[in-house]
Amino acid sequence: VQGSMSAALSPLGHQTARIFMPHVSLYLWTGILFGMLFFVGLYALFQFWQNKDITFLYYALYVLSVALYFITDFWHEDSLLRVRHDSYFGLYEFHVPRSIGIYIFYNLFVGAFLKAKNNYPWLHRFIRVSVIIMLAYTIVQQFIVHWNLRLGWELNYYFRLVAFPFTLYFLVRMWFIKDRLARIIVIGTTFLVATSIFT
């Protein structure tokens, strides 16, 4: 009886292994990536709690918002982990709040990191206006996307087109500051923009 049960279950075991094995490497590296992001985010929160430096808070929120964005996309798009879009943060309708959150916290981090209010008043004003525009756009886009999903996505496309020249202005202006920290921000911002374009 035991032999016949093993024979019956064997094809099921091979089929399960055949489905899951190609994904093991993906899950491993994805788990490492998310683990690193959450570790860095929580470490930055700990530094904020210890040093009371708001730069660490903005950085932690930036890193954790990146982790939230990618982990929900991975969960809802992966064939083995797909659910029925019953999670608030996984709904495609809420793609913009998840992505805009990344840019808002990144802008706030840049301002705090470079002490823009005292060192670069133009940058402080630029970041303040950018954050207000992004918040206003997110609210408007959410109203539209729940009324007309296709129109909401088209609006997102045009918003990114309009935002691109302002981002380019920011990068060029920052590069000519000729400050080492500003150059680091330019490199980080370029990487962030590139991931936004190709993801």
Steps between C-alpha positions, in 0.01 A plus 500: 500500500782735594671431166184572305445827693857611429453421133178701494652798678827494307367675186345768723834556673687524168239741363524723809879501481487581128276802572690638798867428424542760220371763743728412793784724383260791433342467845842473664640819346169683542492403867858623545414831332187561708681390814778751435252780430303437818822467702634832368164670554467375859865586572440856375192524724712388793759767414224762488372390839855513640627822336174689440630590152204526262727402208493141629120506523458615141755244381326221690162595352657516153657154528190343654277654230728346235470164674120533523473591132704207370380236744134566414578498128689172539221345705225591254684431175676176585313197366552291813415770752223680312190584699172653391607862554319520831785687667473879520866558417502242222218642295613648171279799576739586782816477292544880496483556880754222550739642239449868583575423863849394395567833327352710780713338769806509273454874444462561872810289569706696245394830655588385851822326394637812327350737760341676205306754706825663615750400228288502181181707533411437133512124563287535813235687300524250213445205733214668685316581176573152359357326807185716493449431127550125549252488789243700304548282192458182704168619642368605158625182332332282762164665438542454124630142511201384705270667252684395183797263537631550147487880526680480834785302347522740205520791743787324674687471169465872426596595854826310463568674169450840662710404803797389290633847399469622860698196614761575235519861621551371855781265393687763295468765770617256766796385291633854462494557875833312495447359846586137571171433682306665217677274247398197706138621490523545121620140458226371732230703327615383157473140619153566644381657174643211299317242712181703461533491122584132466263353764 
